[in-house]
Amino acid sequence: MCSYIVEKAKLVGSAKGPSGWMRVDTANVYYDHPFHAPLDHALGIDFICEADGGRERVAVELSRQSALDLIDAIKAALASGDAAHAQAPQECVTLAASQADVARLF
């Protein structure tokens, strides 16, 4: 029996769908019987833009273990990215601060 229980997460971002890049503002997340994946149950995530009517979507269906592994990978990527950006070379910060400085380089 399908539960049809959906959790919603508000997002700010983009996704690439069948017709190209689209804005996404919502993720509909559920754990239930998949539509396509050869699994008994799957974590499904539908990325949509409710502000644009939600007509287009990018969908994924993951095994439970794959979803847990993805959570760990996302946390690790954010942690390493935060650390790398916090230690950005001073030259990058200076160049990004002024378009005139960048233009003088060329």
PyMOL commands that set and color helices and strands:
alter all, ss='L'
color gray80, all
select helices_A, chain A and resi 50-52+64-86+90-97+99-105
alter helices_A, ss='H'
color red, helices_A
select strands_A, chain A and resi 7-17+20-32+42-48+57-62
alter strands_A, ss='S'
color yellow, strands_A
deselect
rebuild
show_as cartoon
